[in-house]
């Protein structure tokens, strides 16, 4: 069950080239890098699946080790669908960028340069944190709201109206 070393080397080269292209500023190269990366992942999954065997259907008298594992094939099929969706999204992004700016490269803007020139700002240490992070009221406010809700319902209003009617009836 040893995989073919040549396919592993090709998968590694696809990974390396894909990551290199992902780091470029051109969106077309980023798309090509994503395609190379997904092809490298598919090849790696198929290679680690082992040698080809019989179809994964049950037949009497066949040694269980002779069957091929269908799980890597399912993973590759899922990977193909995901890579197709990401490719479609990237193509739409590249087309829209070309429509708006007639350029394929992602340019730096003023905010990018400002953030790059900042010192090491750590959000956890440097951000202003309010004293009370809870969105819930305090215990006293919750108890008062509960009491108000219990004593201002329609039943309480009906009791108050009946009491008022009795009081008016006794006055007459």
ABEGO torsion letter per residue (X at the ends): XBBBAAAAAAAAAAAAAAAAAAABABAAAAAAAAAAAAAAAAAAAAAAAEBBBBBABBBBGBBAAABBBAAAAAAAAAAAAAAAAAAAAAAAAAAAAAAAAGBABBBBBAAAAAAAABBBBBAAAABBBBABABABBBAAAAAAAAAAAAAABAAAAAAAAAAAAAAAAAAX
